[in-house]
Amino acid sequence: MESHDEHVAAARLRRVLGRHPRRVIACSGGVDSLLLAAVASEASPPVTIVAHAVTPAVPAAATARVVEAAGRYGWSLELVRSREFDDERYLRNPRDRCYFCKTNLYDELDRLVSQLDAPRGWHVLSGANVDDLGEYRPGLRAASERGVRHPYIEAGLTKRDIRAVARAAGLPWAELPASPCLASRLYTGTRVTAARLRAVEVGEELLRRLTGVEVVRCRVREDEIVIEVPSAARALVTDDVVARVAATMRAVAPELVGARLDDEPYRPGRAFLPGG
């Protein structure tokens, strides 16, 4: 996909949003969905609702980011509670866990739309982009089944384009590191529990404070904590750091009895096991 000048990319995005004049933006708190919420709300505030799911799988920092942005920019914000933790298929953490997560999220957003005074003509929009089409994304199947639209894909925008548009607009999240939901830290087949996700959250917060490294992962594989950091930062993760992170996580999820620095440096999606 050819890279676009940020002004051209922004214009293409606005044109696509014009095709969806009544929209509910599924906003996770990452740069993609935050930019989509910002552009859609600026263009047509009365017919744009920004919806954010409050769930154990979403870091508190992401929720705070969405709430702060809504207050700063005057978005119409709805905090919803998706029901994936009532879904055993999600909790088992199969390889298509994201399908069940998104199914529950989009069902909740459909309920939100159905409760509007005039629900006809509203569409749920996601922050999926062109780069996502080249990856295994079972959540896109859930979106397709429920008629969710993807403005970035319709506009032909990549992750690079999105960051360029956010940067040109002076938005504070343009350089926000990618951080998928906390459930992505659990290896395929390791059961999802609220305690394990909270343990991951506090473990990564502490790891960032102790090392000064922004992109870190505290993965969980059954009862073991596996720490990942980029190559240049591995020397910062001493035995003492591992022990302190493990103790902090174990205080939340006592079943986590082992901890180590991964033999390899950080790589996105390490916990996903295609054969799981």
BELFEN-V506607 format. One record per backbone hydrogen bond with DSSP energy under -1.0 kcal/mol. CO is the residue of the C=O (numbers start at 0). NH is the residue of the N-H. If there is no record, write none. Layout:
CO_NH, CO_NH
//
This chain:
4_8, 5_9, 6_10, 7_11, 8_12, 9_13, 10_14, 11_15, 12_16, 13_17, 15_18, 16_19, 21_122, 22_48, 23_124, 24_26, 24_50, 29_33, 30_34, 31_35, 32_36, 33_37, 34_38, 35_39, 36_40, 37_41, 38_42, 39_43, 43_46, 44_47, 46_22, 48_24, 49_77, 50_26, 51_79, 54_57, 56_181, 58_62, 59_63, 60_64, 61_65, 62_66, 63_67, 64_68, 65_69, 66_70, 67_71, 68_72, 69_73, 69_74, 75_49, 77_51, 79_53, 82_85, 83_86, 86_90, 87_91, 89_92, 90_191, 92_188, 93_96, 95_98, 95_99, 96_100, 97_101, 98_102, 99_103, 100_104, 101_105, 102_106, 103_107, 104_108, 105_109, 106_110, 107_111, 108_112, 109_113, 110_114, 112_115, 118_121, 122_23, 123_148, 124_25, 128_131, 129_132, 130_133, 131_134, 136_139, 137_141, 138_142, 139_143, 140_144, 142_147, 143_146, 148_125, 149_153, 150_154, 151_156, 156_129, 157_161, 158_162, 159_163, 160_164, 161_165, 162_166, 163_167, 164_168, 165_170, 166_169, 170_173, 172_175, 180_183, 181_184, 182_185, 184_219, 186_189, 192_196, 193_197, 194_198, 195_199, 196_200, 197_201, 198_202, 199_203, 200_204, 201_205, 202_206, 203_207, 204_208, 205_209, 206_210, 207_211, 216_227, 218_225, 219_186, 220_223, 222_256, 222_257, 223_220, 224_259, 225_218, 226_261, 227_216, 228_265, 229_232, 230_233, 232_235, 233_236, 235_237, 237_241, 238_242, 239_243, 240_244, 241_245, 242_246, 243_247, 244_248, 245_249, 246_250, 248_251, 248_252, 252_255, 254_256, 257_224, 259_226, 266_269, 268_271, 270_187, 272_275
//
